[in-house]
């Protein structure tokens, strides 16, 4: 059985499909189409979820899942810089270290056993992230209460949102995981993180996201980045189209060394960032070129449609003119036929011509507009209408005319009017036994 054919795409869907392919770099058009169909052709949601799929981070369009966030941390080229705690010096230092060693070992061992056993009784509440933004904001407030307002600008959003912004803006993202119970945390925050030179450097060079591991959001990120000790910082950037950890800094680092290490990581990965920027610029130019081509095609299509419209209008106008001429010819033919029928009817209704020796007869000679002469006899008692009907029945006579006497010149009232509904007789009109009357053509008037 043949597979069902895919429904055809509309022009808007085709444009979204090509735009989605440009933004994500996917080669398979079928995969692009499936992704867009899953998101009801919402290109913003589809692109965001595709980027999150590449990074292993949750979408900003949906609530974050309970699984740990993932960033590419398996790259063997990740730069790691670990600062160990200083060894004790002198007899007093070693003596204090050896005396406290059993107590520290016992304390941390019992603490780990207690935490391990507690997990069987009560699950770790940090495993459920219900308010990631609230976790970050709460950490920032507690940090400011303890260390003051002089600190790098914290990104006030979730870890996923910070990753997305860093990727969109092609910037470095520095992640700081704050271990509240660790013995080196206070020293690092006061002596390094909050110093003026470090604050200036971080604010001008990268995005800075931080959260306490005692918060669900910070704990989840610590699971994703797999830190070893505190203080812990990870440098993340877009590399090979994936958000990748390119540097890890662990332990107490002095301000100058801290800036040097971050600068080294940035310099080492600058080529990758430049490559991503060039590739994105190429995609942008390709998209602009394609948009220009689409606009040119649309303009050409509109021009062709306008040309076709004008051509149809001209053809319609020609047809209307032809129809008007044809209708006019039909009307003229119908009018002429009616005129001929009327002439024939008038001719049939004329009274017979009286004989020449009839004392009541009147001999009238009519001069027509075409210079022809017509002669006929009428009776004095007949109406002038009979004279008009006789002339009207002639083929040579015009369609509209009036009858005029020569001396004195006057128009005979042959047709009824409102003032004179019954035209006068020949005798009443003052005609003699022999008359010459002129027929004046009124058709053009």
C-alpha positions as CSV (number, residue, x, y, z in Angstrom):
1,X,0.0,0.0,0.0
2,X,1.4,3.4,-1.0
3,X,2.2,5.8,1.8
4,X,-0.2,8.7,2.2
5,X,1.0,11.9,0.5
6,X,2.0,14.8,2.7
7,X,-0.3,17.8,2.4
8,X,1.0,20.7,0.4
9,X,2.4,23.6,2.3
10,X,1.1,27.1,2.0
11,X,3.4,30.0,1.0
12,X,3.6,31.2,4.7
13,X,4.5,27.7,5.9
14,X,7.2,27.3,3.2
15,X,8.8,30.6,4.3
16,X,8.8,29.5,7.9
17,X,10.3,26.1,6.9
18,X,13.2,27.8,5.1
19,X,13.7,30.3,7.9
20,X,13.7,27.5,10.5
21,X,16.4,25.7,8.4
22,X,18.6,28.8,8.3
23,X,18.3,29.4,12.0
24,X,19.0,25.8,13.1
25,X,21.3,24.6,10.4
26,X,19.4,21.3,9.9
27,X,19.9,19.7,6.5
28,X,16.8,17.5,6.5
29,X,13.8,19.4,5.4
30,X,11.6,16.5,6.6
31,X,13.0,16.9,10.1
32,X,12.4,20.7,10.0
33,X,8.8,20.1,8.9
34,X,8.1,17.6,11.7
35,X,9.5,19.9,14.3
36,X,7.4,22.9,13.1
37,X,4.3,20.7,12.9
38,X,4.9,19.6,16.5
39,X,4.8,23.3,17.5
40,X,1.8,24.2,15.3
41,X,4.2,26.2,13.0
42,X,5.2,28.5,15.8
43,X,8.7,29.2,14.6
44,X,10.0,30.9,17.8
45,X,9.0,28.0,19.9
46,X,10.4,25.5,17.4
47,X,13.7,27.2,17.2
48,X,14.0,27.6,20.9
49,X,13.2,23.9,21.5
50,X,15.7,22.9,18.8
51,X,18.4,25.0,20.5
52,X,17.5,23.5,23.9
53,X,17.7,20.0,22.4
54,X,21.2,20.7,21.1
55,X,22.2,22.0,24.5
56,X,20.2,19.6,26.7
57,X,18.6,22.4,28.6
58,X,14.8,23.0,29.1
59,X,12.8,25.3,26.9
60,X,11.9,28.8,28.2
61,X,8.5,28.2,26.8
62,X,7.7,25.3,29.1
63,X,8.2,24.7,32.8
64,X,11.7,23.3,33.5
65,X,11.8,19.5,33.9
66,X,13.0,17.8,37.0
67,X,16.0,16.1,35.3
68,X,19.4,17.8,35.7
69,X,20.4,20.4,33.2
70,X,23.0,19.4,30.8
71,X,25.7,21.3,28.9
72,X,28.5,19.7,26.9
73,X,31.1,18.9,29.6
74,X,32.7,15.9,28.0
75,X,35.1,18.0,25.9
76,X,38.6,16.8,26.7
77,X,39.9,20.3,25.8
78,X,38.2,21.9,28.8
79,X,40.7,24.0,30.7
80,X,40.7,23.3,34.4
81,X,42.4,25.4,37.0
82,X,42.3,24.1,40.6
83,X,43.8,25.9,43.5
84,X,44.6,23.6,46.5
85,X,44.4,24.8,50.0
86,X,47.8,26.0,51.3
87,X,49.8,23.5,53.3
88,X,50.6,24.3,57.0
89,X,53.9,25.9,57.7
90,X,56.2,25.6,60.7
91,X,55.9,23.4,63.7
92,X,52.9,25.2,65.1
93,X,51.0,25.0,61.8
94,X,51.7,21.3,61.4
95,X,50.9,20.6,65.0
96,X,47.5,22.3,64.7
97,X,46.8,20.6,61.4
98,X,47.6,17.1,62.8
99,X,45.5,17.7,66.0
100,X,42.4,18.9,64.1
101,X,42.7,16.3,61.3
102,X,40.9,13.5,63.2
103,X,38.2,15.8,64.3
104,X,37.6,17.2,60.8
105,X,37.7,13.7,59.3
106,X,35.2,12.4,61.8
107,X,33.0,15.5,61.4
108,X,32.8,15.3,57.6
109,X,32.5,11.5,57.6
110,X,29.6,11.5,60.0
111,X,28.0,14.4,58.1
112,X,28.2,12.5,54.8
113,X,26.8,9.4,56.4
114,X,24.0,11.4,58.0
115,X,23.1,13.0,54.6
116,X,23.3,9.7,52.9
117,X,21.0,8.0,55.4
118,X,18.6,11.0,55.3
119,X,18.0,10.5,51.6
120,X,16.4,7.2,52.3
121,X,14.1,8.7,54.9
122,X,13.3,12.0,53.2
123,X,14.2,12.8,49.6
124,X,16.4,15.8,49.1
125,X,14.0,18.8,48.7
126,X,16.5,20.4,46.3
127,X,15.6,17.7,43.7
128,X,12.4,19.5,42.8
129,X,12.7,22.9,41.2
130,X,9.4,24.8,41.5
131,X,10.6,28.4,41.4
132,X,14.0,28.7,39.6
133,X,13.8,32.5,39.2
134,X,12.8,32.8,42.9
135,X,15.9,30.7,43.9
136,X,18.2,33.0,42.0
137,X,16.6,36.2,43.3
138,X,16.7,34.8,46.9
139,X,20.4,34.0,46.5
140,X,21.2,37.5,45.2
141,X,19.4,39.1,48.2
142,X,21.1,37.0,50.7
143,X,24.5,37.6,49.0
144,X,24.0,41.4,49.2
145,X,23.0,41.2,52.8
146,X,26.2,39.4,53.7
147,X,28.7,40.8,51.3
148,X,27.3,44.2,50.3
149,X,26.1,45.9,47.1
150,X,29.6,45.9,45.5
151,X,29.6,42.7,43.4
152,X,29.3,41.7,39.7
153,X,26.0,42.1,38.1
154,X,24.1,38.9,38.6
155,X,21.9,37.6,35.9
156,X,18.4,37.7,37.3
157,X,16.9,34.7,35.6
158,X,17.1,30.9,35.3
159,X,20.2,29.1,34.3
160,X,18.4,28.0,31.0
161,X,17.6,31.6,30.2
162,X,21.2,32.7,30.9
163,X,22.4,30.0,28.5
164,X,19.9,31.1,25.8
165,X,20.9,34.8,26.2
166,X,24.6,34.0,26.0
167,X,24.0,31.9,22.9
168,X,21.8,34.5,21.2
169,X,24.3,37.3,22.0
170,X,27.4,35.2,21.4
171,X,28.9,36.1,24.8
172,X,30.7,34.2,27.5
173,X,28.7,33.0,30.4
174,X,30.5,32.6,33.8
175,X,28.6,30.3,36.2
176,X,29.4,30.6,39.9
177,X,28.1,27.9,42.4
178,X,28.0,29.2,45.9
179,X,28.6,26.7,48.6
180,X,27.3,28.3,51.8
181,X,28.9,25.8,54.2
182,X,32.3,25.6,52.6
183,X,35.2,27.0,54.6
184,X,36.6,28.9,51.6
185,X,33.4,30.6,50.4
186,X,33.6,33.7,52.5
187,X,37.2,34.3,51.7
188,X,36.6,34.0,47.9
189,X,33.5,36.3,47.9
190,X,35.1,39.0,50.0
191,X,38.7,38.9,48.8
192,X,38.1,38.1,45.1
193,X,34.6,38.2,43.7
194,X,33.6,41.6,45.2
195,X,36.9,43.4,44.5
196,X,36.7,46.4,42.2
197,X,38.9,45.0,39.4
198,X,37.0,41.7,39.3
199,X,33.7,43.4,39.3
200,X,34.7,45.7,36.4
201,X,36.2,42.8,34.4
202,X,33.2,40.6,34.7
203,X,30.6,43.3,34.0
204,X,32.4,44.3,30.8
205,X,33.4,40.9,29.4
206,X,30.6,38.4,30.0
207,X,27.3,37.4,31.6
208,X,27.5,36.3,35.2
209,X,25.1,33.8,36.7
210,X,25.3,32.6,40.2
211,X,23.2,30.6,42.7
212,X,23.6,28.8,46.0
213,X,23.7,25.0,45.9
214,X,21.4,24.9,48.8
215,X,18.7,26.2,46.4
216,X,17.0,23.7,44.1
217,X,18.1,25.6,41.0
218,X,21.7,25.9,42.1
219,X,21.7,22.2,43.2
220,X,20.4,21.1,39.8
221,X,23.1,23.1,38.0
222,X,25.8,21.6,40.2
223,X,24.6,18.2,39.2
224,X,24.8,19.2,35.5
225,X,28.3,20.7,35.8
226,X,29.7,18.1,38.2
227,X,31.8,20.3,40.4
228,X,34.5,18.9,42.7
229,X,35.0,21.6,45.3
230,X,34.1,25.1,46.2
231,X,34.4,27.9,45.2
232,X,33.5,26.6,41.7
233,X,33.2,28.6,38.5
234,X,32.6,27.4,34.9
235,X,33.1,29.3,31.7
236,X,30.5,28.4,29.1
237,X,30.3,29.6,25.4
238,X,28.8,28.5,22.1
239,X,31.3,26.1,20.5
240,X,30.5,23.9,17.5
241,X,26.9,25.0,17.7
242,X,26.6,23.7,21.3
243,X,26.9,25.5,24.6
244,X,30.1,24.0,26.0
245,X,32.1,24.3,29.2
246,X,35.5,25.6,28.1
247,X,37.0,26.4,31.5
248,X,36.6,25.3,35.1
249,X,38.1,27.3,38.1
250,X,38.0,25.6,41.5
251,X,39.3,26.8,44.9
252,X,40.3,30.1,46.3
253,X,41.8,32.3,43.6
254,X,43.3,35.7,44.1
255,X,41.8,38.6,42.0
256,X,44.8,39.0,39.7
257,X,45.1,35.3,39.1
258,X,41.3,35.0,38.6
259,X,41.3,37.7,35.9
260,X,44.4,36.2,34.2
261,X,42.8,32.7,34.1
262,X,39.6,34.0,32.7
263,X,41.5,36.1,30.1
264,X,43.5,33.0,29.1
265,X,40.3,30.9,28.6
266,X,38.8,33.7,26.5
267,X,41.9,34.1,24.4
268,X,42.1,30.4,23.8
269,X,38.5,30.2,22.6
270,X,38.3,33.5,20.8
271,X,38.6,31.8,17.4
272,X,35.6,29.6,18.0
273,X,33.6,32.6,19.0
274,X,34.7,34.5,16.0
275,X,33.8,31.5,13.8
276,X,30.3,31.4,15.3
277,X,29.9,35.1,14.7
278,X,31.0,34.8,11.1
279,X,28.7,31.8,10.5
280,X,25.8,33.6,12.1
281,X,26.5,36.7,9.9
282,X,26.6,34.5,6.8
283,X,23.3,32.9,7.8
284,X,21.9,36.4,8.4
285,X,23.1,37.6,5.0
286,X,21.7,34.5,3.4
287,X,18.4,35.1,5.1
288,X,18.4,38.8,4.0
289,X,19.3,37.7,0.4
290,X,16.5,35.2,0.4
291,X,14.1,37.7,1.8
292,X,15.2,40.2,-0.9
293,X,14.7,37.5,-3.5
294,X,11.3,36.7,-2.1
295,X,10.4,40.4,-2.1
296,X,11.6,40.7,-5.7
297,X,9.6,37.6,-6.7
298,X,6.5,39.0,-4.9
299,X,6.9,42.3,-6.6
300,X,7.3,40.6,-10.0
301,X,4.3,38.5,-9.2
302,X,2.2,41.5,-8.2
303,X,3.4,43.3,-11.4
304,X,2.3,40.3,-13.5
305,X,-1.0,40.2,-11.6
306,X,-1.5,43.9,-12.2
307,X,-0.7,43.5,-15.9
308,X,-3.2,40.6,-16.2
309,X,-5.8,42.7,-14.4
310,X,-5.3,45.6,-16.8
311,X,-5.4,43.2,-19.7
312,X,-8.7,41.7,-18.5
313,X,-10.1,45.2,-17.9
314,X,-9.2,46.2,-21.5
315,X,-10.7,43.0,-22.9
316,X,-13.8,43.5,-20.8
317,X,-14.0,47.1,-22.1
318,X,-13.6,46.0,-25.7
319,X,-16.3,43.4,-25.2
320,X,-18.6,46.0,-23.6
321,X,-17.9,48.3,-26.5
322,X,-18.6,45.6,-29.0
323,X,-21.8,44.6,-27.1
324,X,-22.8,48.2,-27.0
325,X,-22.3,48.6,-30.8
326,X,-24.2,45.3,-31.4
327,X,-27.0,46.4,-29.2
328,X,-27.1,49.7,-30.9
329,X,-27.3,48.1,-34.3
330,X,-30.1,45.8,-33.0
331,X,-32.0,48.8,-31.6
332,X,-31.6,50.7,-34.9
333,X,-32.8,47.7,-36.9
334,X,-35.7,47.2,-34.6
335,X,-36.6,50.9,-34.9
336,X,-36.4,50.8,-38.7
337,X,-38.6,47.7,-38.8
338,X,-41.1,49.4,-36.5
339,X,-41.0,52.5,-38.7
340,X,-41.7,50.5,-41.8
341,X,-44.5,48.6,-40.1
342,X,-46.0,52.0,-39.0
343,X,-45.7,53.4,-42.5
344,X,-47.4,50.3,-43.9
345,X,-50.2,50.6,-41.3
346,X,-50.7,54.3,-42.1
347,X,-50.8,53.6,-45.8
348,X,-53.5,50.9,-45.3
349,X,-55.6,53.3,-43.2
350,X,-55.6,56.2,-45.7
351,X,-58.9,57.0,-47.3
352,X,-59.2,56.5,-51.1
353,X,-58.1,59.3,-53.4
354,X,-61.1,61.3,-54.7
355,X,-61.6,61.6,-58.5
356,X,-60.4,64.7,-60.3
357,X,-63.9,66.0,-61.2
358,X,-65.0,65.9,-57.5
359,X,-65.9,69.6,-56.7
360,X,-64.8,69.0,-53.1
361,X,-61.3,67.7,-54.1
362,X,-58.1,69.5,-53.5
363,X,-55.0,68.9,-55.6
364,X,-51.8,69.1,-53.6
365,X,-48.3,68.9,-54.9
366,X,-45.7,68.0,-52.2
367,X,-42.0,68.9,-52.5
368,X,-40.0,66.5,-50.4
369,X,-36.6,67.3,-48.9
370,X,-34.8,65.2,-51.5
371,X,-36.3,67.5,-54.2
372,X,-38.8,64.8,-55.4
373,X,-42.4,65.9,-56.1
374,X,-45.4,63.9,-55.1
375,X,-49.0,64.7,-56.1
376,X,-52.3,63.6,-54.6
377,X,-55.9,64.7,-54.2
378,X,-57.8,65.1,-51.0
379,X,-61.2,66.4,-49.9
380,X,-61.8,69.7,-48.3
381,X,-63.6,68.1,-45.4
382,X,-60.7,65.8,-44.5
383,X,-58.4,66.5,-41.6
384,X,-54.9,67.8,-42.1
385,X,-53.9,64.5,-40.3
386,X,-54.7,62.6,-43.5
387,X,-52.2,64.7,-45.4
388,X,-49.5,64.0,-42.7
389,X,-50.3,60.2,-42.7
390,X,-50.0,60.1,-46.5
391,X,-46.6,61.8,-46.5
392,X,-45.5,59.6,-43.5
393,X,-46.4,56.4,-45.5
394,X,-44.1,57.3,-48.3
395,X,-40.7,55.7,-48.4
396,X,-39.1,58.9,-49.5
397,X,-40.4,61.0,-46.6
398,X,-38.2,61.6,-43.6
399,X,-39.0,60.0,-40.2
400,X,-40.0,63.4,-38.6
401,X,-41.2,66.3,-40.7
402,X,-43.6,69.2,-40.8
403,X,-45.7,70.7,-43.7
404,X,-45.2,74.3,-44.7
405,X,-47.2,76.5,-47.0
406,X,-45.3,78.9,-49.3
407,X,-47.4,82.1,-49.4
408,X,-47.9,83.1,-46.7
409,X,-45.3,80.8,-45.1
410,X,-46.8,78.9,-42.2
411,X,-46.7,75.5,-40.6
412,X,-49.8,73.5,-41.0
413,X,-51.1,72.0,-37.6
414,X,-51.3,68.4,-38.9
415,X,-50.8,66.6,-35.5
416,X,-53.0,66.9,-32.4
417,X,-51.8,69.0,-29.5
418,X,-53.0,69.8,-26.0
419,X,-54.3,73.1,-27.2
420,X,-55.8,71.6,-30.4
421,X,-56.5,67.9,-29.9
422,X,-58.4,67.8,-33.3
423,X,-56.4,69.2,-36.2
424,X,-58.4,71.4,-38.6
425,X,-59.7,70.3,-42.0
426,X,-58.1,71.3,-45.3
427,X,-60.9,73.9,-45.8
428,X,-60.5,75.3,-42.2
429,X,-56.7,75.5,-42.9
430,X,-57.5,77.8,-45.8
431,X,-56.2,75.6,-48.6
432,X,-57.4,76.2,-52.2
433,X,-58.2,73.6,-54.8
434,X,-54.7,73.5,-56.0
435,X,-51.8,73.8,-53.5
436,X,-48.0,73.4,-53.4
437,X,-46.8,72.4,-50.0
438,X,-43.2,71.9,-48.7
439,X,-42.1,69.0,-46.5
440,X,-39.4,70.1,-44.0
441,X,-37.2,67.4,-42.5
442,X,-37.1,67.5,-38.6
443,X,-35.2,64.2,-38.1
444,X,-31.9,65.7,-37.0
445,X,-33.6,68.3,-34.8
